[in-house]
């Protein structure tokens, strides 16, 4: 029974990410940049965290960003700041923000031990 429940959960997760990626495919990163002005205090315009509790989101998977913003918006995921901010975003705002932050190219400067 556990295996069946885990399998159903995995399919549900894929559907959520898939639905998010369809909306994100038509998203405008330029519009996302304008919307990102409200995100810059924590995540930066470059997607690199400016505060200890905010994650780096530059170059993150677009569908993942959509799914997480939707989760904050609906209350499935909770965070004092993000729950308030995401509640004000439309689906097109979420798609545009995800497109913008996903489009930021991340480069590795130095890998420890190499």
C-alpha positions in Angstrom: 0.0 0.0 0.0 2.8 2.4 0.8 4.4 1.8 -2.6 1.1 2.6 -4.3 0.7 5.8 -2.3 4.3 6.9 -3.1 3.8 6.1 -6.7 0.6 8.2 -6.7 2.4 11.1 -5.0 5.2 11.0 -7.6 2.6 11.2 -10.4 0.8 14.1 -8.7 4.1 15.9 -8.3 4.9 15.5 -12.0 1.5 16.8 -13.0 2.0 19.9 -10.9 5.5 20.6 -12.3 4.2 19.8 -15.8 1.3 22.2 -15.4 3.7 24.8 -14.2 6.1 24.3 -17.1 3.3 24.9 -19.6 2.5 28.3 -18.1 6.2 29.1 -17.8 6.9 28.2 -21.5 4.9 31.3 -22.5 6.4 33.5 -19.8 8.3 36.7 -20.5 11.6 37.1 -18.7 11.7 40.8 -19.4 8.3 41.2 -17.6 9.8 39.0 -14.9 12.7 41.4 -14.4 10.3 44.3 -13.8 8.4 42.2 -11.2 11.7 41.1 -9.6 12.3 44.6 -8.3 10.1 43.5 -5.3 12.3 40.4 -4.8 15.7 42.1 -4.9 16.0 42.8 -1.1 16.1 39.1 -0.4 17.0 37.3 -3.6 18.7 40.0 -5.5 18.2 41.0 -9.1 20.9 38.5 -9.9 19.1 35.7 -8.0 21.9 35.4 -5.4 20.7 35.6 -1.8 21.2 38.9 0.0 20.0 37.6 3.4 20.8 34.3 5.2 17.3 32.8 5.1 16.7 33.4 1.4 17.9 30.8 -1.2 19.8 31.5 -4.3 17.4 31.2 -7.2 19.5 32.2 -10.2 19.4 29.5 -12.8 17.0 27.4 -10.9 14.6 25.2 -12.9 11.7 27.3 -14.2 9.0 24.7 -13.5 10.3 24.3 -9.9 10.2 28.1 -9.3 6.6 28.2 -10.6 5.6 25.2 -8.4 7.2 26.8 -5.3 5.6 30.2 -5.9 2.2 28.6 -6.4 2.7 26.6 -3.2 3.4 29.8 -1.3 0.4 31.5 -2.9 -2.0 28.7 -2.0 -0.6 28.2 1.5 0.7 24.6 0.8 4.1 26.1 1.7 4.6 28.6 4.4 7.1 31.3 5.0 6.5 34.6 6.8 7.8 36.8 3.9 7.1 34.6 0.8 3.5 33.8 1.8 2.6 37.5 1.9 4.5 38.3 -1.3 3.2 35.4 -3.3 -0.4 36.0 -2.4 -0.3 39.2 -4.5 1.1 37.5 -7.6 -1.0 36.5 -10.6 -0.3 33.3 -12.5 1.3 35.4 -15.2 3.5 37.2 -12.6 4.6 33.9 -11.3 5.4 32.6 -14.7 7.3 35.7 -15.6 9.4 35.7 -12.4 10.2 32.1 -12.9 11.3 32.7 -16.5 13.5 35.6 -15.4 15.3 33.9 -12.6 15.6 30.6 -14.5 17.2 32.5 -17.4 20.1 33.9 -15.3 23.2 32.1 -16.3 25.2 30.7 -13.3 28.9 30.0 -13.7 31.1 28.0 -11.4 34.3 30.0 -10.6 36.2 27.5 -8.5 35.4 24.0 -7.3 37.1 23.1 -4.0 39.7 20.5 -4.4 40.4 21.1 -8.1 
